[in-house]
Amino acid sequence: MIKIIVVEDNSIVREGVVDLLNAHDEMQVVAEVPDGFQALELLETGIEVDIVLTDLNMMEMDGLTLTEKIAAAHPQLKVIILTMHLRDDFIGRAFKAGAHGYILKSGDIDEIYDGIIRVFSGEERLK
């Protein structure tokens, strides 16, 4: 079972992503939070998680900053950026910050599932 934290400031998008991920037999969303600060607080509790799936643009703490902080404090965790931005500068900055994957929200759910499974298995996934 792949244990996931979803970090997304838009509650409708967050709830939809959580529902879709929980519908997959190999995935379980163990927590969902609206910003990077809450994600970091949650990680400090010792929650058991494999992947942090985060939006890129958020009001409180953006996904790049969150990724950098997770990479520094929790290097065993894998971070995947789930975003609508397909720009080379964002992609490069995401991987430089420590992201293990970059998936577009505009893709279908199978692409998201596939990206999560590949990153969990040790591959970097760019979509």
N, C-alpha and C positions, 0 to 999 in steps of 0.2 A: 504494500500500500504506500503510495506516494503522499506524504503529508504536506499540505500547502497552506501558507498564509496569503490571503488576498489583500492588497493595499490599493485602494481606489477611493477617491474622494466623492465621486458621483454615486449616490446610493442606489440608483436604479441600475446602473452598469454593474456595480459591485454585487448586488443581489443576483443579477442575471448570470454573471460569471460564476458565482458560488454555486448556484443551482446547476449550471451546466457541468462544472467540474465534479460535483458530488454525484451526478448521474453516471459518471464513468466508474466502472468496477475497480480500477486500479488507483483511483484518486480520492482523497478525503481532504476537504477544507477544514482545518483545525481551528482557524480563526480568520476573521475579516475585520479590517480596521480602515478608517477613512483617511489616515495620514501616516507619514513616516515616523513622526514622534511616537505615536501609539504603537507602531510596529516595533520600534526599538525597545520601548518599555516592555512589551509583550515578550520579546526575545530575551530580555534580562531575567524573566521569571523562570527560564529554563524549559519553556515549552518545547516539545519534541516536534521538529519540523524538518523537512528536506529542502523545500523550495519556497522562496518568497516571490510571488508574482505581483509586480507593482506597475502602476501607471507611471508614465513619465512626467506629465504635468499635473501637479497637485498644488493646492493653495498653501498648505502649511510647510511641507518639506517636499521638494521635488524628488522624483525617482532616482535621479543621478546622485544626489546627496545621500539619499537612503542607501543606495547601492554601495557607495564609498564607505559609509559607516558600517554596513554589514560586513563588507570585505575585510575591514580592519578589525572588527570586534568578534566576528563569527565566520572565519574563513572557510569553515566546513560547509556552510550553507551555500546553496546555489540561488542566484537571483536571475529572474527573467523579467525583462521589460515587456509589458503589454501596452501597446500604444497605437495611435492612429498616424504617427509621424514616420514617413519613409523618406528620411533625409540623411545623406551620408554623414553630415556633421553630428547629428544626434546618435547615429549608430556607432560611429567611432568613439564618441564621448562615453557612450554606455559601456562598451567593452573596456575602454581605458579605466572606467570607474570600478570595474570588476564584475560586470554582468556576464552571465554564462549564456544568455539567450536574448533575442530581440524578436518579438512576434507582433504582427500587426493585428489590430482589432478588426480590420476589414476582412481578414481571412475567415474561412469557415471553421466550425468547431473542431473538425478533424485535424486541421492544421495546428490549432492550439493544443489539442491532446498530443499530437505527434511531437510538437516542440517540447512540451513538458516531459514526455517520456524520454526523448533523446537527451535532453539536458540532465535528467535524473540518471541516465545510463552513462553519462560522462562526455557526451558530445556537446559542442557549442552549436547553437541553432540560430541561424539568421533567416528571417522570412520577410 
